[in-house]
Amino acid sequence: MPKTVRTLALLLAGLALAATTAEAQRTRGDRNKLTRTELDEGGSTIVTARDAVRVLRPQWLQPAFGRIASSNVRDEGGGARSVVVYIDGMRQPDVESLATVPVLKIVEMRYLDQNRGVQMHGPGHEMGVIEVTTVDKRK
């Protein structure tokens, strides 16, 4: 094999590897998203969506320090008291609903912070939103 062909082949292989690595880091580096790959790499202790959040993204359950629901500023009793969960677009009664979703059925999980949660879902989402997409939704 001529030296220039071998050099070109090595260069192309290096570029392909760099592109694959960059994509994997970009996906894993998003603190507001949990992908199927991350869930698979999470270990055997992750059985449900709740386990995935507690192990891989515990900050999703702990809103930023000092955050208060805008509708509860005057102690009127309104506003969100905890993060709101949506599974396949359906609002759930509480965060513990994550325990009902087997990790093997999860395609992706996303966290929306206070601003994005209110923007996307309206008032009552001031503590953030966890959106879970399962294989059932994709059918």
C-alpha atoms as an extended CHARMM CRD file, in Angstrom:
* protein
*
       139  EXT
         1         1  MET       CA              0.0000000000        0.0000000000        0.0000000000  PROA      1               0.0000000000
         2         2  PRO       CA              1.5090000000        3.3490000000       -0.9960000000  PROA      2               0.0000000000
         3         3  LYS       CA              2.4040000000        5.6690000000        1.8580000000  PROA      3               0.0000000000
         4         4  THR       CA             -0.0070000000        8.4450000000        0.7900000000  PROA      4               0.0000000000
         5         5  VAL       CA             -2.9640000000        6.0490000000        0.5920000000  PROA      5               0.0000000000
         6         6  ARG       CA             -2.1630000000        4.6490000000        4.0400000000  PROA      6               0.0000000000
         7         7  THR       CA             -1.7920000000        8.1680000000        5.4590000000  PROA      7               0.0000000000
         8         8  LEU       CA             -5.1020000000        9.2290000000        3.9220000000  PROA      8               0.0000000000
         9         9  ALA       CA             -6.8600000000        6.1230000000        5.3080000000  PROA      9               0.0000000000
        10        10  LEU       CA             -5.4880000000        6.8120000000        8.7990000000  PROA      10              0.0000000000
        11        11  LEU       CA             -6.5440000000       10.4510000000        8.5720000000  PROA      11              0.0000000000
        12        12  LEU       CA            -10.0990000000        9.5240000000        7.5410000000  PROA      12              0.0000000000
        13        13  ALA       CA            -10.3380000000        6.9200000000       10.3010000000  PROA      13              0.0000000000
        14        14  GLY       CA             -9.1710000000        9.5110000000       12.8500000000  PROA      14              0.0000000000
        15        15  LEU       CA            -11.7290000000       12.0530000000       11.6590000000  PROA      15              0.0000000000
        16        16  ALA       CA            -14.5380000000        9.4900000000       11.8760000000  PROA      16              0.0000000000
        17        17  LEU       CA            -13.5040000000        8.5400000000       15.4160000000  PROA      17              0.0000000000
        18        18  ALA       CA            -13.2990000000       12.2000000000       16.4590000000  PROA      18              0.0000000000
        19        19  ALA       CA            -16.7890000000       12.8940000000       15.0940000000  PROA      19              0.0000000000
        20        20  THR       CA            -18.2470000000        9.8730000000       16.9170000000  PROA      20              0.0000000000
        21        21  THR       CA            -16.5240000000       10.8300000000       20.1770000000  PROA      21              0.0000000000
        22        22  ALA       CA            -17.6700000000       14.4610000000       19.9220000000  PROA      22              0.0000000000
        23        23  GLU       CA            -21.2930000000       13.3650000000       19.3680000000  PROA      23              0.0000000000
        24        24  ALA       CA            -21.1750000000       11.0120000000       22.3640000000  PROA      24              0.0000000000
        25        25  GLN       CA            -19.7130000000       13.7350000000       24.5990000000  PROA      25              0.0000000000
        26        26  ARG       CA            -22.2990000000       16.2630000000       23.4370000000  PROA      26              0.0000000000
        27        27  THR       CA            -25.1330000000       13.8530000000       24.2430000000  PROA      27              0.0000000000
        28        28  ARG       CA            -23.7170000000       12.7850000000       27.6140000000  PROA      28              0.0000000000
        29        29  GLY       CA            -22.7370000000       16.3340000000       28.5080000000  PROA      29              0.0000000000
        30        30  ASP       CA            -26.3010000000       17.6680000000       28.4730000000  PROA      30              0.0000000000
        31        31  ARG       CA            -27.2810000000       17.8970000000       32.1320000000  PROA      31              0.0000000000
        32        32  ASN       CA            -30.9270000000       18.4330000000       31.1850000000  PROA      32              0.0000000000
        33        33  LYS       CA            -31.2320000000       15.2160000000       29.2020000000  PROA      33              0.0000000000
        34        34  LEU       CA            -30.8300000000       11.4860000000       29.8760000000  PROA      34              0.0000000000
        35        35  THR       CA            -30.3850000000        9.3350000000       26.7950000000  PROA      35              0.0000000000
        36        36  ARG       CA            -30.8800000000        5.6270000000       26.2580000000  PROA      36              0.0000000000
        37        37  THR       CA            -27.0780000000        5.2380000000       26.1140000000  PROA      37              0.0000000000
        38        38  GLU       CA            -26.5950000000        6.8480000000       29.5310000000  PROA      38              0.0000000000
        39        39  LEU       CA            -29.3540000000        4.7280000000       31.0170000000  PROA      39              0.0000000000
        40        40  ASP       CA            -27.7600000000        1.5580000000       29.6420000000  PROA      40              0.0000000000
        41        41  GLU       CA            -24.3800000000        2.5730000000       31.0680000000  PROA      41              0.0000000000
        42        42  GLY       CA            -25.8900000000        3.5280000000       34.4440000000  PROA      42              0.0000000000
        43        43  GLY       CA            -25.5320000000        0.1180000000       36.0130000000  PROA      43              0.0000000000
        44        44  SER       CA            -27.7410000000       -2.5750000000       37.4480000000  PROA      44              0.0000000000
        45        45  THR       CA            -28.9980000000       -0.3850000000       40.3010000000  PROA      45              0.0000000000
        46        46  ILE       CA            -31.0930000000        1.6120000000       37.8390000000  PROA      46              0.0000000000
        47        47  VAL       CA            -34.3880000000       -0.2450000000       37.4410000000  PROA      47              0.0000000000
        48        48  THR       CA            -36.9440000000        2.5860000000       37.1630000000  PROA      48              0.0000000000
        49        49  ALA       CA            -37.0610000000        6.1800000000       35.9610000000  PROA      49              0.0000000000
        50        50  ARG       CA            -36.9130000000        7.2730000000       39.6160000000  PROA      50              0.0000000000
        51        51  ASP       CA            -33.6680000000        5.3180000000       40.0740000000  PROA      51              0.0000000000
        52        52  ALA       CA            -32.2400000000        6.9300000000       36.9340000000  PROA      52              0.0000000000
        53        53  VAL       CA            -32.9420000000       10.4270000000       38.2230000000  PROA      53              0.0000000000
        54        54  ARG       CA            -31.6560000000        9.7030000000       41.7350000000  PROA      54              0.0000000000
        55        55  VAL       CA            -28.4080000000        8.1490000000       40.4490000000  PROA      55              0.0000000000
        56        56  LEU       CA            -27.6540000000       10.0960000000       37.2600000000  PROA      56              0.0000000000
        57        57  ARG       CA            -29.4010000000       13.4880000000       37.6830000000  PROA      57              0.0000000000
        58        58  PRO       CA            -30.2380000000       14.0770000000       41.3750000000  PROA      58              0.0000000000
        59        59  GLN       CA            -30.2080000000       17.8480000000       40.8160000000  PROA      59              0.0000000000
        60        60  TRP       CA            -33.4860000000       17.4750000000       38.8880000000  PROA      60              0.0000000000
        61        61  LEU       CA            -35.2430000000       16.7960000000       42.1910000000  PROA      61              0.0000000000
        62        62  GLN       CA            -33.5960000000       19.7110000000       44.0300000000  PROA      62              0.0000000000
        63        63  PRO       CA            -34.5650000000       23.0980000000       42.5800000000  PROA      63              0.0000000000
        64        64  ALA       CA            -32.0540000000       25.9220000000       42.6520000000  PROA      64              0.0000000000
        65        65  PHE       CA            -31.4820000000       27.5050000000       46.0690000000  PROA      65              0.0000000000
        66        66  GLY       CA            -33.9360000000       30.2670000000       46.8490000000  PROA      66              0.0000000000
        67        67  ARG       CA            -36.4350000000       29.3950000000       44.1410000000  PROA      67              0.0000000000
        68        68  ILE       CA            -40.0480000000       30.0320000000       45.0310000000  PROA      68              0.0000000000
        69        69  ALA       CA            -43.1070000000       29.6320000000       42.9140000000  PROA      69              0.0000000000
        70        70  SER       CA            -44.0900000000       33.0200000000       41.5290000000  PROA      70              0.0000000000
        71        71  SER       CA            -47.7350000000       32.4500000000       42.4090000000  PROA      71              0.0000000000
        72        72  ASN       CA            -46.8150000000       31.7220000000       46.0330000000  PROA      72              0.0000000000
        73        73  VAL       CA            -44.7850000000       34.8470000000       46.7550000000  PROA      73              0.0000000000
        74        74  ARG       CA            -47.4310000000       36.2670000000       49.1230000000  PROA      74              0.0000000000
        75        75  ASP       CA            -48.1110000000       32.9320000000       50.8600000000  PROA      75              0.0000000000
        76        76  GLU       CA            -51.3330000000       32.5140000000       48.9320000000  PROA      76              0.0000000000
        77        77  GLY       CA            -50.8920000000       28.7530000000       48.7210000000  PROA      77              0.0000000000
        78        78  GLY       CA            -50.5340000000       28.5950000000       44.9480000000  PROA      78              0.0000000000
        79        79  GLY       CA            -47.6330000000       27.5070000000       42.8150000000  PROA      79              0.0000000000
        80        80  ALA       CA            -45.6230000000       24.3510000000       42.4660000000  PROA      80              0.0000000000
        81        81  ARG       CA            -44.1600000000       22.6820000000       45.5270000000  PROA      81              0.0000000000
        82        82  SER       CA            -42.1260000000       20.0820000000       43.6360000000  PROA      82              0.0000000000
        83        83  VAL       CA            -41.0490000000       19.1990000000       40.1510000000  PROA      83              0.0000000000
        84        84  VAL       CA            -43.9110000000       18.1000000000       37.8660000000  PROA      84              0.0000000000
        85        85  VAL       CA            -43.6080000000       14.8140000000       35.9550000000  PROA      85              0.0000000000
        86        86  TYR       CA            -44.9600000000       14.0700000000       32.4780000000  PROA      86              0.0000000000
        87        87  ILE       CA            -44.8160000000       10.5260000000       31.1260000000  PROA      87              0.0000000000
        88        88  ASP       CA            -45.4800000000       10.3500000000       27.3880000000  PROA      88              0.0000000000
        89        89  GLY       CA            -47.1230000000       13.7660000000       27.5540000000  PROA      89              0.0000000000
        90        90  MET       CA            -49.4840000000       12.8900000000       30.4140000000  PROA      90              0.0000000000
        91        91  ARG       CA            -49.1570000000       14.8610000000       33.6530000000  PROA      91              0.0000000000
        92        92  GLN       CA            -48.5850000000       12.6110000000       36.6640000000  PROA      92              0.0000000000
        93        93  PRO       CA            -49.8920000000       13.1290000000       40.2030000000  PROA      93              0.0000000000
        94        94  ASP       CA            -46.4280000000       13.3210000000       41.7850000000  PROA      94              0.0000000000
        95        95  VAL       CA            -42.7140000000       12.6210000000       41.4370000000  PROA      95              0.0000000000
        96        96  GLU       CA            -43.1650000000        9.0850000000       42.7720000000  PROA      96              0.0000000000
        97        97  SER       CA            -44.8440000000        8.2390000000       39.4570000000  PROA      97              0.0000000000
        98        98  LEU       CA            -41.3170000000        7.8680000000       38.0850000000  PROA      98              0.0000000000
        99        99  ALA       CA            -41.1290000000        4.6050000000       40.0450000000  PROA      99              0.0000000000
       100       100  THR       CA            -43.7850000000        3.1040000000       37.7650000000  PROA      100             0.0000000000
       101       101  VAL       CA            -41.6730000000        3.4220000000       34.6030000000  PROA      101             0.0000000000
       102       102  PRO       CA            -39.2250000000        0.5660000000       33.9590000000  PROA      102             0.0000000000
       103       103  VAL       CA            -35.8920000000        1.8970000000       32.7270000000  PROA      103             0.0000000000
       104       104  LEU       CA            -35.9460000000       -0.5710000000       29.8200000000  PROA      104             0.0000000000
       105       105  LYS       CA            -38.9890000000        1.2480000000       28.3920000000  PROA      105             0.0000000000
       106       106  ILE       CA            -37.4040000000        4.7210000000       28.5110000000  PROA      106             0.0000000000
       107       107  VAL       CA            -36.2880000000        6.2890000000       25.2500000000  PROA      107             0.0000000000
       108       108  GLU       CA            -35.2830000000        9.6340000000       26.7640000000  PROA      108             0.0000000000
       109       109  MET       CA            -35.7780000000       11.8490000000       29.7920000000  PROA      109             0.0000000000
       110       110  ARG       CA            -35.5620000000       15.6460000000       29.8430000000  PROA      110             0.0000000000
       111       111  TYR       CA            -35.5530000000       18.2470000000       32.5840000000  PROA      111             0.0000000000
       112       112  LEU       CA            -37.0480000000       21.6820000000       31.9820000000  PROA      112             0.0000000000
       113       113  ASP       CA            -35.9990000000       24.3460000000       34.4640000000  PROA      113             0.0000000000
       114       114  GLN       CA            -38.3710000000       26.8890000000       36.0060000000  PROA      114             0.0000000000
       115       115  ASN       CA            -38.4310000000       29.2410000000       33.0200000000  PROA      115             0.0000000000
       116       116  ARG       CA            -38.7200000000       26.5560000000       30.3650000000  PROA      116             0.0000000000
       117       117  GLY       CA            -41.2640000000       24.5780000000       32.4150000000  PROA      117             0.0000000000
       118       118  VAL       CA            -43.6110000000       27.5520000000       32.7220000000  PROA      118             0.0000000000
       119       119  GLN       CA            -43.0330000000       28.5240000000       29.0990000000  PROA      119             0.0000000000
       120       120  MET       CA            -43.8430000000       25.0310000000       27.8000000000  PROA      120             0.0000000000
       121       121  HSD       CA            -46.5360000000       23.9200000000       30.2830000000  PROA      121             0.0000000000
       122       122  GLY       CA            -47.8680000000       27.0830000000       31.9360000000  PROA      122             0.0000000000
       123       123  PRO       CA            -48.2930000000       28.1570000000       35.5650000000  PROA      123             0.0000000000
       124       124  GLY       CA            -47.7970000000       25.5170000000       38.2310000000  PROA      124             0.0000000000
       125       125  HSD       CA            -44.4770000000       24.3300000000       36.8170000000  PROA      125             0.0000000000
       126       126  GLU       CA            -42.2450000000       26.7700000000       38.6910000000  PROA      126             0.0000000000
       127       127  MET       CA            -40.1430000000       24.0050000000       40.2610000000  PROA      127             0.0000000000
       128       128  GLY       CA            -39.3350000000       22.4670000000       36.8840000000  PROA      128             0.0000000000
       129       129  VAL       CA            -40.5580000000       19.5610000000       34.7950000000  PROA      129             0.0000000000
       130       130  ILE       CA            -39.2780000000       16.0560000000       34.1520000000  PROA      130             0.0000000000
       131       131  GLU       CA            -40.4980000000       14.6920000000       30.8230000000  PROA      131             0.0000000000
       132       132  VAL       CA            -40.2020000000       10.9620000000       30.1860000000  PROA      132             0.0000000000
       133       133  THR       CA            -40.6050000000        9.4870000000       26.7030000000  PROA      133             0.0000000000
       134       134  THR       CA            -41.0980000000        5.7310000000       26.5720000000  PROA      134             0.0000000000
       135       135  VAL       CA            -41.2170000000        3.1900000000       23.7690000000  PROA      135             0.0000000000
       136       136  ASP       CA            -45.0050000000        3.1280000000       24.2420000000  PROA      136             0.0000000000
       137       137  LYS       CA            -45.1810000000        6.7790000000       23.1010000000  PROA      137             0.0000000000
       138       138  ARG       CA            -43.0640000000        6.0950000000       20.0240000000  PROA      138             0.0000000000
       139       139  LYS       CA            -45.4410000000        3.4190000000       18.6540000000  PROA      139             0.0000000000
